[in-house]
Amino acid sequence: MVGAYQYERPDVVRIIRFIRYYCEQNDVEVKRTNSDLWGEYRLHTALYKVGYKRSQTGDANLDYESDERWYVNALGSVIGWLGF
């Protein structure tokens, strides 16, 4: 998601639902839950807002299976589960 920090919650929910729909229609497996995808998105935007590596956190590349970094998966899952 280019410019992920600019989106509002309803827009992100629609984007996540579209990703899942599109993948289902094209036989692409999405192993992550919607809350995990939401959590990773929120992690990106929170880091962007505090000024952490803005060139990397301004956009959110939501991986369908899992992020290669364990700490992104863990924090994203917690954030998504808590609904922040």
Secondary structure, DSSP 8 states (H G I E B T S, - for coil): -TTGGG--HHHHHHHHHHHHHHHHHTT----S-HHHHHHHHHHHHHHHHTTSSHHHHSS----SS--SSHHHHHHHHHHHHHT-
